[in-house]
Amino acid sequence: MEERDAAIGGEARIGERSASSVIRSYEDLDVYKTSYQAMLTIFRHILPIIPKEEKFDLTDQIRRSCKAIPRLIAEGHSKRHQVRGFQKYVDDAHAEANETIVSLNQVKDLYASATNHALIIKLIDQYDKISRQLYNLSKAWMSFSKDRR
């Protein structure tokens, strides 16, 4: 119960969080923080290695999908008072996380040199974690919204 409430923006603690650490904003959600930092890493270190001929395809796709995740979390958090509002945004963010994983795999298999291969693998692992966090958040929200009816 405590973990579920915290995951959806309640005032409860999440697992190892301290008693003074509460979720008051989307910025307090670990999944938001992780997805935002991963997006910055992609912009700084991955997009520059993709060839210019991919500008309107792979580069554009990965740019949009990785930026969408923290945006959707923030927008959804503002609609958490709606029974289905937050759920839609969390599900959309989950889809974008999976899309980012596919794009990163494409970059890895098509364009990664030995120097950035390890970073791409690390990012794929981070987005897999983000995807799992969003899935768990979605499940928690479905339970919470059923309880609210």
Residue frames as qw, qx, qy, qz and C-alpha x, y, z in Angstrom:
[[0.000, 0.886, 0.464, 0.000, 0.00, 0.00, 0.00],
 [0.317, -0.802, 0.086, 0.498, 2.72, 2.44, 1.02],
 [0.399, -0.200, 0.586, 0.677, 4.77, 1.80, -2.12],
 [0.247, 0.567, 0.695, 0.367, 1.68, 2.09, -4.35],
 [0.071, -0.933, -0.312, 0.164, 0.66, 5.44, -2.86],
 [0.340, -0.675, 0.288, 0.588, 4.16, 6.82, -3.25],
 [0.423, 0.054, 0.685, 0.591, 4.40, 5.62, -6.83],
 [0.157, 0.674, 0.619, 0.373, 1.28, 7.53, -7.79],
 [0.128, 0.532, -0.011, 0.837, 2.17, 10.77, -6.13],
 [0.595, -0.711, -0.347, -0.140, 0.82, 10.28, -2.63],
 [0.174, -0.851, 0.364, -0.338, 2.58, 11.36, 0.52],
 [0.925, -0.333, 0.180, 0.006, 3.85, 7.88, 1.44],
 [0.249, -0.674, 0.636, 0.281, 7.44, 6.63, 1.27],
 [0.848, 0.402, -0.295, -0.177, 8.85, 4.41, -1.49],
 [0.922, 0.059, -0.311, 0.222, 10.79, 1.36, -0.33],
 [0.699, -0.134, -0.250, 0.656, 14.18, 2.63, 0.78],
 [0.069, 0.673, 0.064, 0.733, 13.22, 6.30, 0.84],
 [0.209, -0.046, -0.626, 0.750, 13.53, 8.05, 4.18],
 [0.031, -0.648, -0.712, 0.268, 10.52, 9.20, 6.14],
 [0.001, 0.685, 0.074, -0.725, 11.16, 12.80, 5.11],
 [0.011, -0.212, 0.661, 0.720, 11.27, 11.92, 1.40],
 [0.476, 0.481, 0.647, -0.351, 7.77, 12.23, -0.01],
 [0.303, 0.289, 0.638, 0.646, 6.37, 12.48, -3.51],
 [0.102, 0.671, 0.344, -0.648, 5.03, 15.98, -3.94],
 [0.383, 0.722, -0.237, -0.524, 5.90, 16.52, -7.60],
 [0.922, 0.385, -0.040, 0.003, 6.73, 14.52, -10.70],
 [0.328, 0.748, -0.506, 0.277, 10.34, 15.63, -10.05],
 [0.487, -0.500, 0.627, -0.346, 10.35, 13.45, -6.92],
 [0.960, 0.135, 0.165, -0.181, 9.63, 10.28, -8.93],
 [0.543, -0.440, 0.614, 0.367, 12.73, 8.13, -9.51],
 [0.625, 0.393, 0.607, 0.294, 11.46, 7.20, -12.97],
 [0.251, 0.960, 0.120, 0.029, 11.29, 10.89, -13.93],
 [0.296, -0.835, 0.411, 0.214, 14.83, 11.56, -12.65],
 [0.636, -0.167, 0.682, 0.319, 16.27, 8.49, -14.38],
 [0.570, 0.594, 0.516, 0.237, 14.55, 9.18, -17.70],
 [0.117, 0.991, -0.012, -0.061, 15.59, 12.84, -17.68],
 [0.381, -0.702, 0.538, 0.270, 19.25, 12.01, -17.01],
 [0.652, 0.086, 0.690, 0.301, 19.25, 9.26, -19.65],
 [0.449, 0.825, 0.331, 0.088, 17.77, 11.71, -22.16],
 [0.067, -0.946, 0.270, 0.166, 20.60, 14.16, -21.47],
 [0.545, -0.394, 0.676, 0.300, 23.17, 11.41, -22.01],
 [0.634, 0.447, 0.590, 0.224, 21.60, 10.50, -25.34],
 [0.285, 0.950, 0.125, 0.018, 21.65, 14.11, -26.50],
 [0.201, -0.881, 0.403, 0.147, 25.24, 14.69, -25.40],
 [0.358, -0.485, 0.776, 0.183, 26.88, 11.40, -26.35],
 [0.567, 0.209, 0.790, 0.101, 24.74, 9.31, -28.71],
 [0.479, 0.806, 0.302, -0.172, 23.09, 11.68, -31.16],
 [0.069, 0.849, -0.396, -0.342, 26.44, 13.15, -32.27],
 [0.351, -0.324, 0.836, 0.271, 27.68, 9.71, -33.42],
 [0.607, 0.475, 0.634, -0.064, 24.72, 9.00, -35.71],
 [0.377, 0.056, 0.485, 0.787, 25.53, 9.81, -39.34],
 [0.193, 0.307, 0.015, -0.932, 23.96, 12.89, -40.92],
 [0.346, -0.025, -0.707, -0.616, 22.03, 10.75, -43.43],
 [0.325, -0.388, -0.854, 0.119, 20.01, 9.44, -40.45],
 [0.006, -0.017, 0.257, -0.966, 19.00, 12.98, -39.39],
 [0.535, -0.050, -0.107, -0.837, 15.38, 12.62, -40.51],
 [0.785, -0.106, -0.560, -0.242, 14.97, 9.02, -39.46],
 [0.735, -0.233, -0.552, 0.319, 16.86, 7.40, -36.58],
 [0.278, 0.074, -0.330, 0.899, 18.18, 10.63, -35.06],
 [0.368, -0.298, -0.103, -0.875, 14.77, 12.28, -35.14],
 [0.751, -0.315, -0.512, -0.274, 13.07, 9.17, -33.76],
 [0.653, -0.206, -0.541, 0.488, 15.40, 8.67, -30.80],
 [0.095, 0.172, -0.192, 0.961, 15.37, 12.40, -30.07],
 [0.507, -0.333, -0.200, -0.770, 11.57, 12.46, -29.87],
 [0.787, -0.306, -0.523, -0.117, 11.10, 9.21, -27.95],
 [0.582, -0.124, -0.520, 0.613, 13.69, 9.90, -25.22],
 [0.023, -0.165, 0.165, -0.972, 12.42, 13.47, -24.68],
 [0.548, -0.357, -0.413, -0.634, 8.80, 12.29, -24.52],
 [0.624, -0.262, -0.711, 0.190, 9.24, 10.08, -21.45],
 [0.260, -0.244, -0.493, 0.793, 9.91, 12.73, -18.77],
 [0.237, -0.069, -0.160, -0.956, 7.41, 15.06, -20.47],
 [0.593, -0.284, -0.616, -0.435, 4.66, 12.44, -20.32],
 [0.510, -0.300, -0.682, 0.431, 5.43, 11.68, -16.68],
 [0.090, -0.136, -0.258, 0.952, 5.20, 15.38, -15.81],
 [0.392, -0.113, -0.320, -0.855, 2.02, 15.93, -17.78],
 [0.608, -0.279, -0.720, -0.184, 0.42, 12.78, -16.40],
 [0.364, -0.210, -0.637, 0.646, 1.29, 13.69, -12.83],
 [0.152, 0.041, 0.113, -0.981, -0.74, 16.89, -13.22],
 [0.633, -0.089, -0.359, -0.680, -3.76, 14.76, -14.17],
 [0.244, 0.073, -0.934, 0.251, -3.39, 12.21, -11.39],
 [0.356, 0.122, 0.521, -0.766, -6.69, 13.37, -9.88],
 [0.703, 0.248, -0.259, -0.613, -8.49, 11.91, -12.92],
 [0.882, -0.128, 0.422, -0.165, -9.35, 8.21, -12.77],
 [0.875, 0.286, 0.290, 0.261, -7.81, 7.45, -16.16],
 [0.227, 0.964, -0.138, 0.004, -5.78, 10.60, -16.76],
 [0.296, -0.729, 0.613, 0.070, -2.48, 9.58, -15.23],
 [0.794, 0.004, 0.607, 0.046, -2.79, 6.00, -16.52],
 [0.689, 0.701, 0.173, 0.067, -2.80, 7.10, -20.16],
 [0.158, 0.915, -0.362, 0.084, 0.36, 9.18, -19.77],
 [0.528, -0.514, 0.677, -0.012, 2.21, 6.45, -17.88],
 [0.821, 0.245, 0.512, 0.060, 1.27, 3.92, -20.57],
 [0.542, 0.835, -0.008, 0.096, 2.40, 6.31, -23.31],
 [0.132, -0.838, 0.527, -0.051, 5.70, 6.93, -21.49],
 [0.733, -0.219, 0.644, 0.022, 6.18, 3.16, -21.23],
 [0.776, 0.542, 0.307, 0.102, 5.69, 2.81, -24.99],
 [0.283, 0.922, -0.239, 0.111, 8.22, 5.61, -25.60],
 [0.451, -0.650, 0.611, -0.009, 10.75, 3.88, -23.32],
 [0.807, 0.080, 0.574, 0.109, 10.43, 0.67, -25.30],
 [0.603, 0.780, 0.118, 0.119, 10.76, 2.62, -28.54],
 [0.040, -0.904, 0.424, -0.044, 13.94, 4.24, -27.21],
 [0.682, -0.352, 0.636, 0.075, 15.36, 0.80, -26.43],
 [0.787, 0.433, 0.408, 0.161, 14.78, -0.31, -30.02],
 [0.353, 0.922, -0.090, 0.128, 16.39, 2.87, -31.36],
 [0.324, -0.778, 0.538, -0.004, 19.41, 2.44, -29.08],
 [0.790, -0.061, 0.596, 0.130, 19.79, -1.15, -30.26],
 [0.670, 0.690, 0.220, 0.163, 19.71, 0.10, -33.85],
 [0.071, 0.939, -0.326, 0.090, 22.40, 2.68, -33.11],
 [0.591, -0.529, 0.608, 0.032, 24.49, 0.02, -31.36],
 [0.790, 0.139, 0.576, 0.157, 24.19, -2.47, -34.21],
 [0.585, 0.742, 0.242, 0.220, 24.58, 0.03, -37.05],
 [0.276, 0.860, -0.105, 0.417, 26.88, 2.81, -35.86],
 [0.594, -0.785, 0.173, -0.041, 28.53, 2.18, -32.49],
 [0.493, 0.588, -0.582, 0.270, 32.29, 2.09, -32.27],
 [0.683, -0.149, -0.629, 0.340, 34.10, 0.28, -29.50],
 [0.186, 0.125, -0.383, 0.896, 34.36, 3.54, -27.55],
 [0.423, -0.116, 0.146, -0.887, 30.64, 4.20, -27.27],
 [0.591, -0.111, -0.752, -0.271, 29.36, 0.61, -27.39],
 [0.351, -0.199, -0.767, 0.499, 29.57, 0.29, -23.59],
 [0.154, 0.140, 0.256, -0.944, 27.67, 3.55, -23.09],
 [0.551, -0.016, -0.428, -0.717, 24.89, 2.41, -25.41],
 [0.549, -0.167, -0.818, 0.045, 24.63, -0.91, -23.53],
 [0.161, -0.194, -0.600, 0.759, 24.40, 1.06, -20.26],
 [0.334, 0.100, -0.020, -0.937, 21.65, 3.27, -21.73],
 [0.584, -0.098, -0.674, -0.442, 19.71, 0.24, -22.96],
 [0.429, -0.226, -0.795, 0.365, 19.87, -1.15, -19.41],
 [0.035, 0.174, 0.358, -0.917, 18.70, 2.21, -18.01],
 [0.478, 0.043, -0.269, -0.835, 15.75, 2.34, -20.41],
 [0.553, -0.161, -0.809, -0.121, 14.89, -1.25, -19.55],
 [0.239, -0.255, -0.672, 0.653, 14.78, -0.18, -15.89],
 [0.236, 0.140, 0.044, -0.961, 12.67, 2.86, -16.85],
 [0.530, -0.065, -0.615, -0.581, 10.30, 0.59, -18.76],
 [0.485, -0.250, -0.818, 0.182, 9.93, -1.71, -15.75],
 [0.078, -0.224, -0.464, 0.854, 9.40, 1.27, -13.41],
 [0.374, 0.074, -0.189, -0.905, 6.68, 2.63, -15.69],
 [0.548, -0.155, -0.764, -0.303, 5.02, -0.78, -15.89],
 [0.374, -0.290, -0.747, 0.466, 4.98, -1.03, -12.10],
 [0.084, 0.186, 0.209, -0.956, 3.69, 2.53, -11.82],
 [0.464, -0.042, -0.485, -0.740, 0.92, 1.68, -14.28],
 [0.526, -0.253, -0.812, -0.004, -0.06, -1.41, -12.26],
 [0.222, -0.275, -0.581, 0.733, -0.06, 0.61, -9.04],
 [0.227, 0.109, -0.044, -0.967, -2.19, 3.30, -10.63],
 [0.509, -0.168, -0.669, -0.515, -4.73, 0.77, -11.93],
 [0.454, -0.336, -0.772, 0.291, -5.12, -0.62, -8.40],
 [0.108, -0.257, -0.346, 0.896, -5.34, 2.85, -6.92],
 [0.314, 0.014, -0.276, -0.908, -7.92, 4.06, -9.45],
 [0.510, -0.282, -0.770, -0.260, -10.08, 0.97, -8.81],
 [0.361, -0.349, -0.662, 0.556, -9.96, 1.74, -5.08],
 [0.019, 0.159, 0.098, -0.982, -11.10, 5.33, -5.78],
 [0.331, -0.209, -0.600, -0.697, -14.30, 4.27, -7.60]]
